[in-house]
Amino acid sequence: MTMSATKQAILGDLDHELANTRRVLERAPDDQYDWRPHDKSFSLGQLCAHLQNILFWQRTILEQDGFDLGASPPPRTVPKDTAELLRLFDEQKQKLDEVIANTEDTAFGEPWTLRHGDQVIFTMPRAAVMRGMGISHMVHHRGQLSVYLRLLDVPVPAIYGPSADEQTF
């Protein structure tokens, strides 16, 4: 995807982070989707579904002036397996790429509001929301998923450099 200099400055490493996220999602073992490291933690399947759904959030940040958590749809269901998860991820990425291509540079400076009913949680420029809630949020949960993989003894892919499982030198 070719981006303007403004979009590149704001979104920076989005494609790199999406590719890293997909690579970690590819490792999710179908037979462990119900596993969770702690009672308070997402199951593996829920965490994978949440990561895939963050692409929907990234689109929402660009397409809408805000979001009301009080009017949000019910939680998404966990895909039945990793093949379905990756198909949904790829579909969401394609839609996100189209939205980014059609987003005017000036839109990134416009305010975006997260609320719960009448309570405003925050209002920030769309660019800051995209970096924080769209990209950093994804990286945070991807880090959780890489720990899940390690605890399940699933080889962890290289993300920002070689992993203990993928030494390249």
N, C-alpha and C positions, 0 to 999 in steps of 0.2 A: 504494500500500500504506500503510495506517495503522499506525503503530508506537507503542508505549508510549513515555513520556518516557525510560525507561531504555534501551530499544533505540535510540531516536533519538540519545541522547547517545553511545552506544557505536558505532553504525553510521554516524551522522552523514550523510555525503554519499555513501553507498553507491549509491543510485539515480542520483545525478548522475554518479558515476564509471563506473557500468555504461553509462549512456547515452553518455558520452564515448567509452568503449571501443568500443561498438557502432559509433559514427559513424566511428571510425578503421578498424575492421575492414571496414566497407562499401567502403572505398577500395582494398582489397587487389586488385591486378590478377591475374585468373585465370592469365594466361599467364606470370606471373613467380613462381609458387609455388616453383620450384627455385632461384631467385636467392638469393645470400647475399653480404653485403658483405665477408666475410673467411672464410677456411677454418675458423676456430674458432667462427664465428657460426652460429646457427640459420639455416636457409633461411627465406624469407618464409612459406612454407606451414607449416613447423614452428613458427615464432613465432606465427602466427595460431592454430594448433591449441592451443598452450600457453596463450594468452590465453583461449580459449574454455574450456579445461579448468580454469582457475583458478576458475570458478564451481562446478565439481564439488568443488574443494578447500574453497571457502567453505561448501558444504553439509556436507562431511565434518567441518569444524571444529565445526559446530553439532550434528551428529547423533551424533558419536562422542566418546569420551573421549581419543582420540589416534589416531596413525597410525604404522604400522610400515613404513618405506621398504623394508625387506628383504622384506616380503610384498606389496609393491605389485604391481598388475597390470602387464602389459607396456605400453610407451608407446602412447598412442593414435595412430591413423593420421591422416594429414593429410587433411582434407576435399578432395574432388575439385575444388571451386570455391568461390567466395565465397558463392554462394546456399546451398550446403550448410552452410558455416561459420556463416552467420547463422541458419539454421534451428536448428542445434545450439546456438548461443549463446542464442537465444530460448527454446528448450526448457529449457536449464539455468537461465536466469533465472526462468522460471515455477516450476520446482522449488525454486529458492532462495527465492523469495518465499513459497512455501507453508511451507518449513521455518522461515523467520524468523517467520512468523505463528504457528507452533506451538511456538516456543521460549520457554520461561518466562524471565522476566527474571533470575531467580536463577541460571540456567545460565551466564550470562556471567561470573560470578565463580568458577565451578568450574575446577579445573586441567585443562589439556589437554597431552598429552605427545606429542612427536615423537621417534621412536626409529628405530634401524636394528638390528633384532634385539634383542640384550640391551643395546646401547649407547643410553643416553638422550641425545638431542641437546639437548633443552630441555623444561622443564615451565613453563608460564605460565598465567595466567588466560585462559580462552577469549576474553574480550573483547580482550585484548592480541594474541592469536594472530590473531583475525579482522582486527584493524586492520593488523597487520604482515604476516602471511602471506597474508591474504585481500584486503585493499584496497591497501595500499602495494605489494605484490608485483605486482598487476595494473597499477597506475599506472606502475611501473618498466618493465614489458615493453611497455606501451602507448607509452611514450616511445621505446623502441627501435623500435617499429613506425613511429612517425611519422618517425624518421630514415630508415628503409628507404624509406618513401614519398618523402621528399625526394630521396634518392639515385636513385630510379627516376623522378624528375620527375613524380610523381603529386601532384596538389594535396592539401595537408594541411588537414584540417578545423580549424575553430576548436575549441579545447579549453577553456582557461581565459580566453580572450579571442580576439580576431581573430587569424588566422594571416596570413602573407604572401599566402596564396592566397584568403583570405576576409575582406577588409577590409569592415567594416560601416559605416564612417564616412569 
